[in-house]
Amino acid sequence: MLCALPCVTTAAGSIGEIARDGATAIIVRTEDAADLKRGLEQALGDAKLCERLGAAARQTCAASLGVETMLDRMERVFRGACLAD
């Protein structure tokens, strides 16, 4: 997603934190081959959708999951642990 590629995925685990159906990805039902096929066909058949999803996914990931952001979050956690009573 950070590479601005469209993503067809499930909402398993914490994927749903960044993959939102129709906004940043195409979400399909878990362990459902027919729904996966539908999602892939939807992506392959709509270049504009893929471009929009890819751009939105990149923007979302860069804003919340980039290296600098992750390091800042980790630093806050460690500082909080050092300052805790």
Backbone as JSON Lines, residues from 0, in Angstrom:
{"i":0,"aa":"M","n":[0.82,-1.18,0.0],"ca":[0.0,0.0,0.0],"c":[0.87,1.25,0.0]}
{"i":1,"aa":"L","n":[1.99,1.22,0.69],"ca":[2.89,2.37,0.71],"c":[3.5,2.63,-0.66]}
{"i":2,"aa":"C","n":[3.5,1.63,-1.52],"ca":[4.02,1.78,-2.89],"c":[2.93,2.28,-3.85]}
{"i":3,"aa":"A","n":[1.78,2.66,-3.32],"ca":[0.65,3.18,-4.11],"c":[0.07,2.14,-5.05]}
{"i":4,"aa":"L","n":[0.18,0.88,-4.65],"ca":[-0.43,-0.18,-5.44],"c":[-1.8,-0.52,-4.87]}
{"i":5,"aa":"P","n":[-2.77,-0.81,-5.73],"ca":[-4.09,-1.19,-5.21],"c":[-3.98,-2.53,-4.5]}
{"i":6,"aa":"C","n":[-4.79,-2.7,-3.49],"ca":[-4.71,-3.9,-2.67],"c":[-6.06,-4.58,-2.58]}
{"i":7,"aa":"V","n":[-6.08,-5.89,-2.8],"ca":[-7.25,-6.73,-2.56],"c":[-6.89,-7.58,-1.37]}
{"i":8,"aa":"T","n":[-7.63,-7.46,-0.28],"ca":[-7.25,-8.11,0.96],"c":[-8.48,-8.47,1.78]}
{"i":9,"aa":"T","n":[-8.26,-9.11,2.9],"ca":[-9.33,-9.39,3.86],"c":[-9.17,-8.43,5.03]}
{"i":10,"aa":"A","n":[-10.12,-8.43,5.94],"ca":[-10.04,-7.59,7.12],"c":[-9.46,-8.36,8.31]}
{"i":11,"aa":"A","n":[-8.79,-9.46,8.05],"ca":[-8.22,-10.29,9.11],"c":[-7.18,-9.52,9.92]}
{"i":12,"aa":"G","n":[-7.12,-9.82,11.18],"ca":[-6.13,-9.19,12.04],"c":[-6.31,-7.68,12.11]}
{"i":13,"aa":"S","n":[-5.22,-6.97,12.06],"ca":[-5.29,-5.51,12.16],"c":[-5.24,-4.82,10.79]}
{"i":14,"aa":"I","n":[-5.42,-5.58,9.73],"ca":[-5.4,-5.01,8.38],"c":[-6.45,-3.91,8.26]}
{"i":15,"aa":"G","n":[-7.58,-4.08,8.93],"ca":[-8.65,-3.11,8.87],"c":[-8.29,-1.73,9.37]}
{"i":16,"aa":"E","n":[-7.17,-1.6,10.07],"ca":[-6.73,-0.29,10.54],"c":[-6.36,0.63,9.38]}
{"i":17,"aa":"I","n":[-5.88,0.07,8.28],"ca":[-5.48,0.91,7.14],"c":[-6.2,0.55,5.86]}
{"i":18,"aa":"A","n":[-6.66,-0.68,5.76],"ca":[-7.36,-1.12,4.54],"c":[-8.86,-0.92,4.75]}
{"i":19,"aa":"R","n":[-9.4,0.07,4.05],"ca":[-10.84,0.36,4.15],"c":[-11.47,0.13,2.8]}
{"i":20,"aa":"D","n":[-12.5,-0.69,2.78],"ca":[-13.13,-1.09,1.53],"c":[-13.61,0.11,0.72]}
{"i":21,"aa":"G","n":[-13.15,0.18,-0.5],"ca":[-13.55,1.24,-1.41],"c":[-12.82,2.55,-1.2]}
{"i":22,"aa":"A","n":[-12.07,2.66,-0.12],"ca":[-11.33,3.89,0.16],"c":[-9.83,3.7,-0.04]}
{"i":23,"aa":"T","n":[-9.27,2.65,0.57],"ca":[-7.83,2.39,0.43],"c":[-7.55,0.99,-0.09]}
{"i":24,"aa":"A","n":[-8.59,0.18,-0.25],"ca":[-8.4,-1.21,-0.69],"c":[-9.75,-1.8,-1.11]}
{"i":25,"aa":"I","n":[-9.67,-2.99,-1.65],"ca":[-10.86,-3.79,-1.89],"c":[-10.83,-4.91,-0.86]}
{"i":26,"aa":"I","n":[-11.82,-4.93,0.01],"ca":[-11.87,-5.93,1.07],"c":[-12.76,-7.08,0.62]}
{"i":27,"aa":"V","n":[-12.25,-8.29,0.77],"ca":[-13.02,-9.49,0.44],"c":[-13.19,-10.33,1.71]}
{"i":28,"aa":"R","n":[-14.16,-11.22,1.69],"ca":[-14.41,-12.07,2.85],"c":[-13.25,-13.06,3.04]}
{"i":29,"aa":"T","n":[-12.93,-13.31,4.28],"ca":[-11.85,-14.24,4.63],"c":[-12.19,-15.66,4.2]}
{"i":30,"aa":"E","n":[-11.23,-16.33,3.62],"ca":[-11.36,-17.73,3.2],"c":[-12.52,-17.95,2.22]}
{"i":31,"aa":"D","n":[-12.74,-16.98,1.35],"ca":[-13.83,-17.06,0.37],"c":[-13.24,-16.85,-1.02]}
{"i":32,"aa":"A","n":[-12.93,-17.97,-1.7],"ca":[-12.28,-17.9,-3.01],"c":[-13.12,-17.15,-4.03]}
{"i":33,"aa":"A","n":[-14.43,-17.33,-3.99],"ca":[-15.3,-16.63,-4.94],"c":[-15.26,-15.12,-4.71]}
{"i":34,"aa":"D","n":[-15.21,-14.7,-3.46],"ca":[-15.15,-13.27,-3.18],"c":[-13.78,-12.7,-3.54]}
{"i":35,"aa":"L","n":[-12.73,-13.49,-3.33],"ca":[-11.4,-13.07,-3.76],"c":[-11.37,-12.87,-5.27]}
{"i":36,"aa":"K","n":[-11.96,-13.81,-6.0],"ca":[-12.04,-13.69,-7.46],"c":[-12.78,-12.41,-7.84]}
{"i":37,"aa":"R","n":[-13.9,-12.14,-7.17],"ca":[-14.67,-10.93,-7.44],"c":[-13.82,-9.68,-7.22]}
{"i":38,"aa":"G","n":[-13.1,-9.64,-6.1],"ca":[-12.26,-8.49,-5.79],"c":[-11.15,-8.28,-6.8]}
{"i":39,"aa":"L","n":[-10.52,-9.38,-7.2],"ca":[-9.45,-9.29,-8.2],"c":[-9.99,-8.84,-9.54]}
{"i":40,"aa":"E","n":[-11.13,-9.39,-9.93],"ca":[-11.73,-8.98,-11.2],"c":[-12.14,-7.51,-11.17]}
{"i":41,"aa":"Q","n":[-12.63,-7.06,-10.03],"ca":[-13.0,-5.66,-9.88],"c":[-11.76,-4.78,-10.07]}
{"i":42,"aa":"A","n":[-10.66,-5.15,-9.45],"ca":[-9.43,-4.37,-9.57],"c":[-8.89,-4.41,-11.0]}
{"i":43,"aa":"L","n":[-8.84,-5.58,-11.57],"ca":[-8.3,-5.72,-12.92],"c":[-9.16,-5.04,-13.97]}
{"i":44,"aa":"G","n":[-10.43,-4.86,-13.68],"ca":[-11.34,-4.28,-14.66],"c":[-11.55,-2.78,-14.54]}
{"i":45,"aa":"D","n":[-10.9,-2.15,-13.57],"ca":[-11.16,-0.72,-13.34],"c":[-9.86,0.01,-12.98]}
{"i":46,"aa":"A","n":[-9.17,0.5,-14.02],"ca":[-7.88,1.17,-13.82],"c":[-8.02,2.43,-12.98]}
{"i":47,"aa":"K","n":[-9.1,3.16,-13.15],"ca":[-9.31,4.4,-12.37],"c":[-9.49,4.07,-10.89]}
{"i":48,"aa":"L","n":[-10.22,3.01,-10.6],"ca":[-10.4,2.57,-9.21],"c":[-9.05,2.22,-8.61]}
{"i":49,"aa":"C","n":[-8.25,1.47,-9.35],"ca":[-6.92,1.07,-8.85],"c":[-6.04,2.27,-8.58]}
{"i":50,"aa":"E","n":[-6.09,3.24,-9.48],"ca":[-5.29,4.45,-9.3],"c":[-5.73,5.2,-8.04]}
{"i":51,"aa":"R","n":[-7.05,5.33,-7.86],"ca":[-7.59,6.04,-6.7],"c":[-7.26,5.3,-5.4]}
{"i":52,"aa":"L","n":[-7.48,3.98,-5.39],"ca":[-7.18,3.19,-4.19],"c":[-5.69,3.24,-3.84]}
{"i":53,"aa":"G","n":[-4.85,3.1,-4.87],"ca":[-3.41,3.13,-4.63],"c":[-2.95,4.46,-4.06]}
{"i":54,"aa":"A","n":[-3.44,5.56,-4.61],"ca":[-3.05,6.88,-4.12],"c":[-3.53,7.09,-2.68]}
{"i":55,"aa":"A","n":[-4.76,6.7,-2.4],"ca":[-5.3,6.86,-1.04],"c":[-4.56,5.97,-0.05]}
{"i":56,"aa":"A","n":[-4.22,4.76,-0.48],"ca":[-3.49,3.84,0.39],"c":[-2.12,4.41,0.73]}
{"i":57,"aa":"R","n":[-1.43,4.93,-0.27],"ca":[-0.1,5.53,-0.04],"c":[-0.19,6.68,0.93]}
{"i":58,"aa":"Q","n":[-1.16,7.55,0.71],"ca":[-1.32,8.72,1.58],"c":[-1.6,8.28,3.02]}
{"i":59,"aa":"T","n":[-2.49,7.32,3.2],"ca":[-2.83,6.82,4.53],"c":[-1.62,6.19,5.21]}
{"i":60,"aa":"C","n":[-0.91,5.35,4.47],"ca":[0.25,4.66,5.05],"c":[1.39,5.63,5.37]}
{"i":61,"aa":"A","n":[1.65,6.55,4.45],"ca":[2.73,7.51,4.67],"c":[2.45,8.38,5.89]}
{"i":62,"aa":"A","n":[1.18,8.75,6.07],"ca":[0.82,9.61,7.19],"c":[0.86,8.9,8.53]}
{"i":63,"aa":"S","n":[0.52,7.63,8.55],"ca":[0.41,6.96,9.85],"c":[1.36,5.8,10.07]}
{"i":64,"aa":"L","n":[2.03,5.32,9.03],"ca":[2.87,4.14,9.19],"c":[4.29,4.29,8.66]}
{"i":65,"aa":"G","n":[4.68,5.51,8.33],"ca":[6.04,5.73,7.83],"c":[7.08,5.49,8.92]}
{"i":66,"aa":"V","n":[8.3,5.34,8.52],"ca":[9.38,5.04,9.47],"c":[9.49,6.13,10.54]}
{"i":67,"aa":"E","n":[9.47,7.39,10.13],"ca":[9.59,8.48,11.1],"c":[8.45,8.46,12.11]}
{"i":68,"aa":"T","n":[7.24,8.23,11.63],"ca":[6.08,8.18,12.53],"c":[6.22,7.02,13.5]}
{"i":69,"aa":"M","n":[6.61,5.87,13.01],"ca":[6.76,4.71,13.88],"c":[7.86,4.94,14.92]}
{"i":70,"aa":"L","n":[8.97,5.54,14.5],"ca":[10.06,5.82,15.45],"c":[9.6,6.83,16.51]}
{"i":71,"aa":"D","n":[8.86,7.86,16.08],"ca":[8.33,8.83,17.05],"c":[7.43,8.15,18.07]}
{"i":72,"aa":"R","n":[6.58,7.26,17.61],"ca":[5.68,6.55,18.52],"c":[6.46,5.68,19.5]}
{"i":73,"aa":"M","n":[7.46,4.97,18.99],"ca":[8.28,4.11,19.86],"c":[9.02,4.95,20.89]}
{"i":74,"aa":"E","n":[9.55,6.1,20.46],"ca":[10.27,6.97,21.39],"c":[9.35,7.44,22.52]}
{"i":75,"aa":"R","n":[8.11,7.81,22.18],"ca":[7.16,8.24,23.21],"c":[6.89,7.12,24.21]}
{"i":76,"aa":"V","n":[6.77,5.9,23.72],"ca":[6.52,4.77,24.61],"c":[7.7,4.56,25.55]}
{"i":77,"aa":"F","n":[8.92,4.58,25.01],"ca":[10.09,4.35,25.84],"c":[10.31,5.5,26.83]}
{"i":78,"aa":"R","n":[10.08,6.74,26.4],"ca":[10.19,7.87,27.32],"c":[9.16,7.73,28.44]}
{"i":79,"aa":"G","n":[7.96,7.34,28.08],"ca":[6.92,7.15,29.1],"c":[7.3,6.05,30.08]}
{"i":80,"aa":"A","n":[7.91,4.99,29.59],"ca":[8.32,3.9,30.48],"c":[9.45,4.35,31.4]}
{"i":81,"aa":"C","n":[10.36,5.17,30.92],"ca":[11.48,5.66,31.74],"c":[11.02,6.65,32.8]}
{"i":82,"aa":"L","n":[9.96,7.39,32.5],"ca":[9.5,8.43,33.41],"c":[8.41,7.92,34.35]}
{"i":83,"aa":"A","n":[7.93,6.71,34.13],"ca":[6.85,6.16,34.96],"c":[7.36,5.89,36.36]}
{"i":84,"aa":"D","n":[6.48,6.08,37.31],"ca":[6.86,5.82,38.74],"c":[6.92,4.36,39.02]}
